[in-house]
């Protein structure tokens, strides 16, 4: 067995995001303090970090004016931390929801000094680079210059259906670009400026054609490669995002498939419509965004991506994208697909299902995940899975939300719910390859 340590001990829940929880130097882990073990109730009161070696805890942000916070991730190059902030001074018509939340950035060296990543503008004429709703699960690109997120639209949420030719609110994926502040002219109290230029890069439809590549939802995304991936002609696609897209099969069923969107170098140029959208249409993707389907699983015994909620994760070199599907015995296994498409490769053939979100090691040789009440690593070449921790009791097994390699690949952060008297709390654990 590897060496396992409990890092947090406070009698409160510690919620890890599925990726990006380690500081670049591997010394700190960032988390939030939502009160239910799964983090499904958005009531977090702090964003915190804990020192892996000393156990020191630092509060990085404490929301004010009735707001709550959660879902924190770190930049890969500096001490920035990004997280969700719910509405300040919430009102009956503006409560926390998927389209009423903001991306906020702080520096670990300057706690409580938060800036808006994404601008919001909900009064026409809309401002290019601003959103009209809420962003969620923000993840820095490997170079720290962009942030990916999922998005839902406040304006489109008013439409029950698309019968009048309008778009409806559907989850999409966006990207925010550092160094391009956006000033919003609107005087609406819920509009505000942002320090990043934000766009949507996926396109969904309320009426996907059966058997087509149309999608009604885009979510659970991940950056492809440290420096993108190689195309079939040998050129490098510098920026791309893999994600789950909800398609409608020829017989009318909805299943999730793997998709990818290639991003242009300049995300500020309009494509088929205005970047900011209209009063009845969603924001349009920038010129040069190319959305493609990677997997076609409708004919499988168990079609579609399945298993615990998971985000598509690319190998560091960008050559493989890992997903979860059931094998013909109904067991959730790790599979990979090339960003160019083609056949799925079944990686694991374990007797137990993969039981968590997962992450790749920095060298691309291993994937960390929970399985059979333990933490495992799977060899990315052979598919052999190795148990790193004891098999814990059901009530304190590793939680499914996160299993995250450290930047150097020598440690894995995960969460267990630990009983303390009549109560129990999520605590952060680290498993490493040696006790030093």
C-alpha positions in Angstrom: 0.0 0.0 0.0 1.0 3.6 -0.5 1.2 6.1 2.3 -2.1 7.7 3.3 -2.6 10.8 5.5 -5.7 12.7 6.7 -5.0 16.4 6.0 -8.0 18.2 7.4 -9.7 17.6 10.8 -12.1 20.4 11.4 -15.7 19.4 12.2 -17.1 20.8 9.0 -17.4 19.5 5.4 -14.5 20.0 3.0 -15.6 19.9 -0.7 -13.0 19.3 -3.4 -13.6 20.2 -7.1 -13.0 17.4 -9.6 -9.8 19.0 -10.9 -7.4 21.9 -10.2 -7.4 21.7 -6.4 -3.6 21.8 -5.9 -1.5 24.9 -5.8 1.2 24.9 -8.6 3.9 24.0 -6.1 1.9 21.1 -4.7 2.0 22.5 -1.1 -1.7 23.6 -0.7 -5.1 22.1 -1.5 -8.0 24.5 -2.0 -11.6 23.6 -1.1 -14.9 25.0 0.0 -17.2 24.4 2.9 -20.7 23.6 1.6 -22.6 21.7 4.3 -23.8 18.5 2.5 -21.2 15.8 1.7 -21.9 16.0 -2.1 -21.8 19.8 -2.2 -25.2 19.8 -3.9 -26.6 22.5 -1.6 -24.9 25.8 -2.5 -24.4 27.2 1.0 -20.6 27.5 1.3 -19.4 30.1 3.8 -15.7 30.1 2.9 -13.1 29.2 0.3 -10.1 27.8 2.2 -6.7 26.1 1.6 -4.8 23.6 3.7 -1.1 23.0 3.7 -0.4 19.4 2.9 2.6 19.1 5.1 1.7 21.2 8.2 -2.1 21.1 8.2 -2.3 24.9 8.4 -5.6 26.2 7.2 -6.0 29.6 5.6 -9.4 31.2 4.8 -9.0 32.8 1.4 -12.5 34.3 1.0 -15.6 34.8 3.1 -18.7 36.1 1.2 -20.8 39.0 2.5 -24.3 40.3 2.1 -26.1 37.0 2.1 -24.0 35.4 -0.7 -22.5 31.9 -0.7 -19.4 30.4 -2.4 -18.0 27.1 -3.6 -16.3 25.0 -6.3 -12.8 26.4 -6.1 -9.9 25.6 -8.4 -6.3 26.9 -8.7 -4.3 28.4 -11.6 -1.6 26.1 -12.8 1.0 28.9 -13.0 0.4 31.3 -10.1 -1.5 31.8 -6.8 -4.9 32.7 -8.4 -7.9 30.8 -7.2 -11.3 30.9 -9.0 -14.6 30.0 -7.5 -18.4 30.5 -7.8 -20.1 33.3 -5.9 -23.9 33.3 -5.5 -26.0 36.5 -5.5 -25.2 39.2 -3.0 -28.3 40.7 -1.4 -30.5 37.9 -2.9 -34.1 38.9 -3.7 -37.2 36.8 -4.6 -36.5 37.3 -8.3 -32.8 36.8 -8.0 -31.9 33.7 -5.9 -29.0 31.4 -6.5 -29.5 29.2 -9.6 -27.5 27.9 -12.5 -28.0 31.3 -14.3 -27.5 33.5 -11.3 -23.9 32.9 -10.3 -20.5 34.5 -11.0 -16.9 33.5 -11.5 -14.7 35.3 -9.0 -10.9 35.3 -8.8 -8.7 35.9 -5.8 -4.9 35.7 -5.1 -3.9 33.4 -2.3 -1.5 36.1 -1.2 -4.4 38.7 -1.0 -7.3 36.9 0.7 -10.8 38.4 0.4 -9.8 40.7 -2.5 -12.0 39.2 -5.2 -12.6 40.4 -8.8 -15.3 39.4 -11.3 -14.0 37.2 -14.0 -17.0 37.3 -16.2 -19.0 40.5 -16.9 -22.8 40.3 -17.0 -25.1 42.4 -19.2 -28.8 41.6 -19.2 -30.2 44.7 -20.8 -30.0 45.3 -24.6 -27.9 46.3 -26.5 -25.8 43.5 -25.0 -22.0 43.9 -24.6 -19.7 41.6 -26.5 -17.5 39.7 -24.0 -20.2 39.9 -21.3 -22.5 37.0 -20.4 -26.2 37.2 -19.6 -26.4 34.4 -17.0 -24.2 32.3 -14.7 -20.9 30.4 -15.0 -19.9 27.3 -13.1 -16.9 24.9 -12.5 -14.2 27.3 -13.7 -10.9 25.6 -14.8 -7.8 27.5 -15.9 -6.1 26.5 -19.1 -2.6 25.0 -18.7 -1.0 28.4 -19.6 -3.2 30.2 -17.2 -4.5 32.6 -19.9 -8.0 31.3 -20.3 -10.7 29.7 -18.1 -13.3 27.2 -19.2 -16.7 26.9 -17.6 -20.3 25.7 -18.0 -23.0 28.4 -18.5 -26.7 28.9 -18.3 -28.6 32.0 -19.6 -30.9 34.2 -17.4 -32.6 35.8 -20.4 -33.5 32.5 -22.1 -34.7 30.9 -18.9 -37.9 32.9 -19.4 -38.9 30.8 -22.4 -40.6 27.5 -21.7 -40.0 26.1 -25.2 -38.7 27.1 -28.6 -42.1 27.2 -30.4 -41.8 30.9 -31.2 -38.4 30.4 -32.9 -36.4 31.5 -29.8 -33.6 29.7 -28.1 -34.2 28.2 -24.6 -31.8 28.0 -21.7 -29.5 25.0 -22.1 -26.2 24.3 -20.6 -23.3 25.3 -22.8 -19.5 25.7 -22.4 -17.7 29.0 -22.4 -14.2 30.4 -22.3 -13.0 33.6 -20.6 -9.8 35.3 -21.8 -7.5 37.1 -19.4 -6.2 40.6 -20.1 -9.3 41.8 -21.9 -11.5 43.7 -19.3 -15.2 44.2 -20.3 -17.1 47.3 -19.3 -20.8 47.0 -19.2 -22.9 50.1 -19.9 -26.2 48.7 -18.5 -27.6 50.2 -15.3 -29.4 47.0 -14.3 -28.5 46.2 -10.6 -27.4 42.6 -11.5 -25.2 43.7 -14.4 -21.5 44.3 -13.7 -18.0 44.6 -15.3 -15.6 41.7 -15.6 -11.8 41.4 -16.0 -12.0 38.7 -18.7 -13.6 38.6 -22.1 -16.2 35.7 -22.1 -17.7 33.8 -25.0 -19.7 30.6 -25.5 -17.8 28.0 -27.6 -20.5 25.3 -28.0 -23.8 25.4 -29.8 -26.9 23.5 -28.6 -30.4 23.2 -29.9 -33.8 22.7 -28.3 -34.8 20.3 -31.1 -31.9 18.0 -31.8 -32.5 15.8 -34.9 -32.7 12.1 -34.0 -29.6 10.3 -35.1 -27.7 13.5 -35.8 -24.8 15.2 -34.0 -27.1 17.9 -32.7 -26.8 18.3 -28.9 -29.2 19.7 -26.4 -26.6 20.1 -23.6 -22.9 20.6 -23.4 -21.2 20.0 -20.1 -18.4 18.1 -18.1 -15.6 19.6 -20.1 -11.8 19.5 -20.0 -8.9 21.2 -21.8 -7.2 18.9 -24.3 -3.5 18.5 -23.7 -1.0 20.9 -22.1 -0.5 22.4 -25.6 -3.5 21.0 -27.5 -3.2 18.0 -29.8 -1.7 17.1 -33.2 -4.1 17.0 -36.1 -3.9 14.2 -38.7 -1.9 16.5 -41.0 0.8 17.1 -38.4 -0.3 20.6 -37.5 -0.9 21.4 -33.8 -4.4 22.5 -32.6 -3.2 24.7 -29.8 -6.5 25.0 -27.8 -9.4 22.6 -27.7 -12.0 21.4 -25.1 -13.5 18.0 -24.8 -16.9 17.7 -23.4 -20.1 15.6 -23.0 -22.9 16.4 -25.4 -26.4 15.1 -25.1 -27.6 13.7 -28.4 -30.9 12.1 -29.4 -30.5 8.6 -30.9 -32.4 7.5 -34.0 -35.0 5.7 -31.8 -35.5 8.9 -29.7 -33.4 8.2 -26.6 -31.1 10.8 -25.1 -27.5 9.7 -24.4 -24.3 11.5 -23.6 -21.4 11.2 -26.2 -17.9 12.7 -26.2 -17.4 15.8 -28.3 -14.6 18.3 -28.9 -14.5 21.9 -29.9 -11.4 23.3 -31.5 -10.8 26.9 -30.6 -9.3 29.6 -32.8 -6.4 31.8 -31.7 -8.7 34.8 -31.5 -12.0 34.2 -29.6 -13.2 37.8 -30.0 -14.3 37.7 -33.6 -18.0 37.0 -34.2 -19.0 33.9 -36.2 -22.6 33.2 -37.4 -24.2 35.7 -35.0 -23.4 38.2 -32.3 -21.1 37.0 -29.5 -23.5 38.5 -26.9 -26.6 36.9 -28.5 -29.9 38.7 -28.8 -33.1 38.9 -26.6 -34.3 35.6 -28.1 -31.1 33.9 -29.2 -28.2 32.5 -27.2 -24.7 34.0 -27.6 -23.1 32.7 -30.8 -19.7 31.0 -30.9 -16.7 33.0 -32.2 -15.5 32.6 -35.7 -13.4 29.5 -36.1 -14.9 27.3 -33.4 -15.3 23.8 -34.8 -17.5 21.4 -32.8 -17.1 17.7 -33.6 -18.5 14.4 -32.2 -15.9 11.8 -31.1 -17.9 8.8 -30.0 -20.9 6.9 -31.5 -22.2 4.4 -28.9 -25.9 4.1 -29.7 -25.5 0.6 -30.9 -23.7 -0.6 -27.8 -25.5 -2.9 -25.2 -25.2 0.0 -22.7 -25.1 3.2 -24.9 -23.7 6.5 -23.9 -21.2 7.7 -21.4 -22.2 6.4 -18.0 -21.1 6.0 -14.5 -20.5 8.6 -11.7 -20.6 12.2 -12.8 -17.3 12.8 -14.5 -15.5 15.4 -16.6 -13.7 14.3 -19.8 -9.9 14.4 -19.1 -7.1 14.5 -21.7 -3.7 13.0 -21.4 -1.0 15.7 -21.0 0.2 15.2 -24.6 -3.4 15.6 -25.9 -3.4 12.2 -27.7 -6.1 10.5 -25.6 -9.3 11.6 -23.9 -10.6 9.4 -21.1 -14.3 8.8 -20.5 -16.4 6.3 -18.6 -18.7 3.8 -20.2 -20.2 0.4 -19.2 -18.8 -2.7 -20.7 -21.1 -5.5 -22.0 -21.4 -6.8 -18.4 -22.7 -3.5 -17.2 -19.5 -2.5 -15.3 -18.3 1.1 -15.6 -14.8 1.1 -17.1 -12.3 3.6 -18.3 -12.1 4.1 -22.0 -10.1 6.4 -24.2 -10.7 8.1 -27.6 -8.4 10.1 -29.8 -9.2 13.8 -30.2 -9.3 13.0 -34.0 -12.2 10.5 -33.3 -12.1 6.9 -34.3 -12.6 3.7 -32.3 -13.0 3.7 -28.5 -10.3 1.8 -26.6 -11.4 0.0 -23.5 -8.6 0.7 -21.0 -9.8 -1.1 -17.8 -11.3 -4.6 -17.4 -11.9 -4.6 -13.7 -14.5 -6.6 -11.8 -15.6 -3.4 -10.0 -17.0 -0.2 -11.5 -15.0 3.0 -11.6 -16.6 5.0 -8.8 -15.4 8.6 -9.1 -14.3 11.4 -11.3 -10.7 10.9 -12.4 -7.4 12.7 -13.3 -4.2 12.0 -15.2 -0.7 12.1 -13.7 1.6 14.8 -15.1 3.7 12.3 -17.0 0.6 10.8 -18.6 1.3 7.3 -17.4 -1.5 6.9 -14.8 -5.1 7.8 -14.1 -6.3 8.1 -10.5 -9.8 7.1 -9.5 -11.9 5.5 -6.8 -13.0 1.9 -7.1 -14.1 -0.8 -4.7 -14.1 1.6 -1.7 -10.4 2.4 -2.4 -8.2 4.8 -4.4 -6.6 3.2 -7.4 -4.2 4.2 -10.2 -4.6 2.7 -13.6 -1.7 2.3 -16.0 -2.6 4.3 -19.1 -0.8 1.8 -21.4 -1.7 -1.6 -19.9 -5.0 -0.7 -18.2 -3.8 -2.5 -15.0 -5.3 -1.0 -11.9 -3.3 -0.9 -8.7 -5.0 -0.4 -5.3 -3.2 2.4 -3.3 -5.3 2.5 -0.1 -7.1 0.1 2.2 -10.6 -0.9 1.3 -12.7 1.4 3.5 -16.1 0.7 5.0 -19.1 1.7 2.8 -19.9 4.7 5.1 -16.4 6.2 4.8 -15.4 5.1 1.3 -13.7 7.7 -1.0 -16.3 10.1 -2.3 -17.1 10.2 -6.0 -16.6 13.9 -6.7 -12.8 14.2 -6.9 -9.6 12.1 -7.1 -6.9 14.6 -8.1 -3.2 14.1 -8.9 -0.8 16.7 -7.5 1.2 18.7 -10.1 4.3 16.4 -9.7 2.2 13.3 -9.9 3.4 11.9 -6.6 0.3 12.6 -4.5 -3.5 12.2 -5.0 -6.1 14.2 -3.1 -9.5 12.6 -2.3 -12.3 12.9 0.3 -13.8 10.6 2.8 -16.8 11.2 5.1 -15.5 10.5 8.6 -17.8 9.8 11.6 -17.2 12.0 14.6 -19.6 10.9 17.3 -23.2 11.2 16.1 -22.1 13.3 13.1 -19.8 12.9 10.1 -17.8 15.3 8.0 -15.9 15.2 4.7 -12.2 15.2 5.3 -9.4 15.6 2.8 -6.9 12.8 2.5 -3.7 12.5 0.5 -2.1 9.2 -0.8 1.5 9.4 -1.8 4.1 7.1 -3.2 6.3 7.3 -0.1 6.1 8.9 3.4 8.8 11.5 2.9 
